[in-house]
Amino acid sequence: MHREGLNPDDVQIEDLLCDFCGVAAWSQGTPCVEGHRGSLICGDCLSKAWVQLAVNETGSPIETCCLCLQTSDDPGFVGSRNEGNACRQCVKRAAGVLHKSKDWPWQKPVSNSSNP
């Protein structure tokens, strides 16, 4: 997602926001994983998605994943803005990326009460 009022001829990193919460930006020192066309999922939203899809094995129907642009019959994660949708496969890939990252202390949550 892009910050409202951005200059399309001069996009800055702070103009890129999480597609799921609309708040977190890369420039705020927040762990983020990028998808297609500049889509982002922040670490906080990824934690929620991981718990929902991988731990609790629940999810909501989604039309198209904003991270991979694919459609799937599998349940997915819908962000708090009800605009960002992520398929199970992208959530697992993004969690693997952040979990292995040496730049961020993010860990895959094991329950709703876990902190990343």
N, C-alpha and C positions, 0 to 999 in steps of 0.2 A: 504494500500500500504506500502511496505517496502522500507526504504532508500537503495539506491544503495550501494553495497559493504558491507552490514551487515553480521555479522558472525551468521549463522543459529544456531550455538551451544551456542551463547551468545547474544540473542536478548535483546536490551535495549529499554526502553520506547521512547527514542529519535529516534529510528529506525522506529517507526510507524508513518506514514504520512497520511493525509487526502486523500482518494481515488479519490476525486473530483477535488481538486486543486493541489495536490501533494506537497504542501508547508507546511501547518500547521501541527505541531506535538504536541502531548500531552505534551511533555516536555517543550514547549514554553509557558505554562500557557494558552493555548487556549482551550475553551470548545469544547469537542468532544464527540460523541456518537459512541459506538462500535457496529458493526454488527457481522455476522458470519465470521469465519476464520481470525479474526484480522482486518477486514475492518473498516474504520473510516469515519465519516463525521464531519467536523469542524463546528463551529457555524456560520462562514461567509457563507460557502456553504449551510448550512441548512437554513439560512435566504433567500438566493436566491431561493432555492428549495421550501420553504414555500410560498414565494410570487408567484412564477410561478404556483405551483400546487393548493394551497389553496386560495390565494387571487385572482389571475387572472384566475384561472381554465383553464390553458393551460398546455401543456407538449409535450414531444417528445416520440415517440415509443421507447421502450427499449426491449431488449431480455431477460436479466436476471438481477434482482436486486442484486447488490453486497453486500447489507446489510442483506437480508434474503435468498438469493439464489433461489428465486421463480420467475416464469414467470407470466406475467399479460398482459391482453389486454388493461388495463388502461394506459393513458399517464404517463410518469415518468419524472424524472429530470436527465439530462445528464450534468456532470461536465465540467469545462473548458478544461480539458485534453482529453475529449471525451472517457474516459475509465471507469470512475465511473458512474454507473447508479443506481438510486434509485426509487423504486415504490412509489406511492402515500401513501400507507399504512405505509411504513417505515418512510417516511418524517413526517407524522402525529405523529407516535409513538415517533420518535426522538425529534420532537418539543415539545411534551408533557413532555418528560424527562427533557430537558434543561429548559423549561419554569417553571417547578416546582422545579428545583434544587435550593438549598440554597447556593451552592458553586459558582454559576455563575449568573451574572445579565442579562442573555439572555432572551429576550421577543419575542413572535411571532410578526413578522412585520405585519403591516396592509396595507402597500403599498411599492412600489419600493423605496421611499425616506426615509423609516423608518430605524432607526439604531437599531440593536439588543441590 
